[in-house]
């Protein structure tokens, strides 16, 4: 359906990005470009502990979203931008439980929560994982819904029976603001409960988990018209009552769009708190790839890739634990050395997802001596993070198609530019990078514009990029 009549030169899309570390909102103009100075950002209210717990309190999350939206709306009002649509993306795989009245039974349990790893290990021996992966695109792992739901059912049986709705963070935002229980094909496809070929909830998986389709959102990519004043009780959202709201998509899908990596043979690498490499496969037949996951960018476009629990998180851990100097990255670039110095780092401080799917894996450093320096350990950590992408890229190119262009983005690349040079060296090819760093926010804005008819194709927006050549330094 085309809604483009609502757009004009002063029209804009409000993009909301709910990430693992930050919540952001930003305006994207009618040309698909970020509006300068419209970005607002808040820390995500993530709660973690040594048990593997990684959760968010839903209403604390909404309050942070509201603060961002209020700030961006104030900017839009001052600059006379008219917000005609709202796009939302959020972290994939995360879910929460509500009762019949909408009361919170379980908080948002994020992809990084590993408390279900024991259940996942058991299910691997009880279920036919290859068949489940073929149908759902997801492996049996603590980051996906099946292991998590069964763990909740076995650990908190009374609370589990009270749940009538299982929602992602993006779904919860739509539910609280608009009163709609809806999710996109993108968000549903990364749960482990979605039939990739049938493009609906997988009845067998639901039965395994002890839930029904009625407890999950309706799957639709259609924009939502606000038909009532069931709005979140905050003045932050009052100015959006006339906008078209788009069901939330996965932040990884938004990142590919924001990188301009929406053609076959184009890969997007994102290194934030975690890490991922993704590529679209627009063909009607989706090949089976045992090590990779298969989600959807939208209803018509499969998205393949690999995801890693560690990325920037390892870099931050190293900087704090090793007490590295603030100019460590500058020093490493000046050194221009790619030597291993005899160290090997296994980047599994938060467990492992792709390609071996061992949530209980632990990090390690091999090759330490009495003369090893903190700087050498840091270099090995960066190399270990980069080598994950090399392994995944080899799998993607051997099972799908050779990548003609690779685009990198993410906060970890900003934190440590040496990592970008190291990655180009290890992959032995040029790496492109968007000149505007707010890739995910921009991507979900472009997606919303496409969904509401403001642009005819996701390819219509040109993403300006720089390039890093292998073995090049500033």
C-alpha angles and dihedrals in degrees: 000000000000120000096166094122089080092063129092136158092279093047120113141178122233108224119200120192119190105193136172093259106016141030113211139180127190142163120248114197129224091271091057094253126130113256108239115249094006094108119113123183138187134174116261110245094239119170118199137166141174093272090073093260116154113169144143129213103238098221092045086055092050091050090055090048089050092053091052093046092048091053094048092045091052089054091048091051093049092050095042096244115158112216108217101167141021124214123192133191129176141176112293125239096025120125144176135192129233130185126231092279094049095256116149113255098165124020122230106295106201132216089257095062107111100181090108094056092105090054091046091053090051093048091053088064095043103042134055097250095185091057092046091049091049092052102037103024089232133103125224102271140139091250094065129075101251098063091038095050093048090048090052091047092052097040101040105022097162094049091043091057090055094059116105099164131042110194140174119230090260091048090051091053091053091045094051095043103037106017092238123132099208140133135185128246086247094057095040093048093066098052100082089238098084126101101225096198097040092040092220139092111298106242095202092054091048090052091049090053096045098243136107134227088251089068092057128071122265109262112236139136094202117122115251124238114209106239099175142019094261091135130153108270096256133099086223091086101038094101093057100064093107097044126103110244120212122210110256120266131201115279089232091058090049090050092055090051092047090050091051089240099138101119129085109267095032121108130194120207117196122187112185125127085325129014138239143171119205140176133180124239108199096182120113093235114062113206121226114251114181099201098040131072122232120213132150133260087199136334093290102038127067116210121207128192155112128264131200127204090217131057123110089008089070091049093051090046090052094048092052099038098042093040091226122189116262092244094053093118093050090050092052092050090049089050090055090200125144094178117136092218088212096293129124121191122196103208099214103115088131097035127264135284118164133061102005098024099219106152091182095057117124133210122252143174120218125195103037118159136176087265098051112122129212088245091057091049089050091051090052090050092053090048092049091052091048094048090061089065092047091055092047093046091053090053093048094049094045094049103032122013139310113272114243094188135019122197122193129201142152143100094277090061087053092047094050116022089178086070090062092053091045091051092051089050094049095044090044095220140087118281121211122208131192113248089219107065098203091087100152096046091047091047095055089047091054090046091054091048090052093046092051094045100252089123124025097217140019085235092063094085117077114218113208111224143183125211138229115202122209112271092008123134134184 
